[in-house]
Amino acid sequence: MTTWVVLHIVGAYLLGSISSAVLVTRLFVDKDIRKQGSGNPGATNVLRVAGKKAATAVLVFDVLKGTVPVYIGFLFGYEPMVLSIIAISTCLGHMYPIFFSFKGGKAVATALGAIMPLNSWLALCVLSTWIIVFAITRISSIAAIATLILAPVYAYLFKPQYTLAVAILCCLIIIKHKNNIARILSKSEEKIRKHSSKK
């Protein structure tokens, strides 16, 4: 592995470590998102605390910080193994950010962003699954977990060389959802209602 590849992987982690949820929420409502709502620095919690505009900004940034390092690696012609490591690194940065005491979000949006450059059909299936399940349940965590379970299957169908990496990434993100899973089982997980969010 060349020095440039190592720097690329480290750079992906550092980019992932920039918590847009923390920064955007402070900008919009001057609050620490980690001490509000569910305490998770992610777009869903930002929606509850700071409204749609803030949540949209967080979502876009989180997707891009997954897409950019992987896409650059794709342009440089990196082999699938290296692209997989870059994708996992940027998601690990989001989940365990060095700039925010290693307390980050769940990396669902960042993982989607990292998958997008690999195959458009794979990304479309992942995104469609989340949208469909969320439309039925109105619970973001259920949509995420269902998508994470199916993502390795989609990878096997469309880009089998990335199946292992996608499976590893999905397992890591599901582990981050352990509290959500407990609330789902106890039927206490909060739904997102169309009329309940700020503008």
N, C-alpha and C positions, 0 to 999 in steps of 0.2 A: 504494500500500500504506500503510495507516494506521499511526500510531505503535503502537497496541495490537497490531496484527498482527505488526509487527516484534518487539515485546517478547514476544509469544507464541512466535514462532519462536526467539528467543534463549533464552527460558525452556525450550523443548523441548530445545534443545541442552544447557543446563545440567543439566536433569533427567537426560538421557541420560548425562551425564558422571559421575553418581554410580555408582561401580563397586560394586555389591552383592557381587560375588564377592570383591573385596579385603576389604571390611568384614566380611562374614559369616565368611570363613575366619579372619580375625584373631580374631574373637569366639569361634568354635568351637574352633579348634586353635592359635591364636596363631602362625600362619604367614603368610607372604606368598605368595599363590597364584601370583604372577607368577614366583616362584622355585621352584615345585613342579610336579611332573608335566610336562605339556606347556608350562607357562608361560603358558597362555591363561587370562585371567580370565573364565571362563564356567562355566555350570552343569555341563557334562560333566567338566571338570577338577576342579571343586569336589567332585563326586561321588567321584572317585578319591582326593582328598586328605583331605576332611573328612566324607564320608559323605552318606547320603540326606537327612537333615533339613536340613543346610546347603545341599545342592544344590537341594532343594525351595524353600527360602527365596529363594535366588538366582534361580531360575527364575520364581517368582511376581513378585518385584520387577522383574525385567527385562521381563517381559511387561507389567506395569502401567505402567512408565515409557514404553512405546510406546503403550499404549492411552489413558492419561489425557489427554495433550496433544491427541491427534487427536480424541478424543471431545468434549473441551471445544470445540474448533474446530468440530466437527460441530454441537454445540448452538447455537453462535453463528451458524450459517448460513454459514460460510466456503465459498467456491467451491472446486471440486476442485483447482485449481492451488495454492491456499494450503494446503489440507489435505495435499497431496502434499509441499509444502516442509516443513511441520511434521513429517510422518512421516520424511522423509529427515533432517531436522535432529536429531531425537531419536536416530536410529540412528547418525548421525555422531558424536554425543556419546558414545555407547556405544563406538564404534570408536576415537575419538580424544578421550578425556576430558581436559578442561582441568585437572581436579583431580588427575589421575594421570599427568602428564607426557606426555599425548597417546598413552599406550600402553594400549589397551583390548582388548575382546573382539571377537567376530565379528558380534554383533548379530542372530543368528538369532531368538532368543526376542523381542527387542525389535521386530524387524520384524514378527513374527507379531502382537504386541500392537498395533502401529500399523495393521495391516491389519484387525484385528477390527471396529473401528467402521465401516469402509467398506462391508462387505457380509458377512453371516453365511455365505453359501454359499462365497464366496471364502475366508474364514478356515477354514471346515470342510474344503475341498479341500486347502488348504495343510497344515493340521494332519494330516489323514488320510494324505497322501502321506508326510510325515515318519514317522509311526507305522508305516505299512506297510513302507517301505523299511528302517527301523531294525529292525523285527521280523524281517526276512529276513536282514539283514547283520550286525546288532549293532554297526554302526560309525556313530557319530553324524555324522561328517563326510560320509559317503556319503549318508546320509539327508538332510542339509542341502543338499548340492549338487544332488541329484535334485529336491528340493523347489524350490530356487531356479531351476532350469532350467524347471520347469513353472509356477511362479507367474505369470509374465507371460501365459501361455496362459489360466490361470484368470481373471486380471484381464480379459482381452479378452472372455471368455465372459460374465462376470457384471457387470463394471463397466469397460467399455471406456475411459471417460474417465481411468481411473487406470493404464492399461496402460503408458504411457511411464514414469511415476514408479516403478511396481513393477519394471519392467525395469531402470531405472537403479539402484534400490536393490539388486536381485539381483546385478547386475554388481559393485557395490561390495563386497558381502559375499563373492561368489565370489573376488574378488581377495584378500580377507583369508584365504581358505582355501588360498592357494598352497602353503604348507608341507604342509598336509594332502593336497593333490592329489599332491604329490611322494611322500609316504609311501604313498598309495594305489597309485600307479603302481609303486612298488618293493615293494609288498605288505608294508609294515612298519607300516601304520596299526593302532593298537591297538583291539581289540574291547572292548566293555563286557559283562562276563559277570555274570549274575544273582547269583552267589555271591561275587563279588570285591569288592563295595562294602561300606563300613562301614554300620552301622545309624545 
